[in-house]
Amino acid sequence: MAKQRIEILFGLAEKEFGEHPERSNRYVQLARRIGMRHNVRIPREFKRRMCKHCYSYLMPGASARVRLRKRYVTVTCLACNRQMRYPYP
């Protein structure tokens, strides 16, 4: 039940980002809180769409910068300027 609610909130965050980015950030914070309350992991595809430091919704090109390095992808949050690195083969 909690996992479905998290999926719904991330869907709403993606839909609302164009007009209300602050609302998208709030949806991400709510999804994170639901996951913590019910001890449910947020799926990987959703976890990579949120900043691990300020918990804002990341949209490549608008609120995040994505760069490819030799062995990893670097995603920079434009709200807090923190970087997250994800390996790829």
Secondary structure as GFF3:
##gff-version 3
##sequence-region A 1 89
A	DSSP	alpha_helix	2	16	.	.	.	ID=ss1
A	DSSP	alpha_helix	21	37	.	.	.	ID=ss2
A	DSSP	alpha_helix	44	47	.	.	.	ID=ss3
A	DSSP	beta_strand	64	68	.	.	.	ID=ss4
A	DSSP	beta_strand	72	77	.	.	.	ID=ss5
A	DSSP	beta_strand	83	87	.	.	.	ID=ss6
###
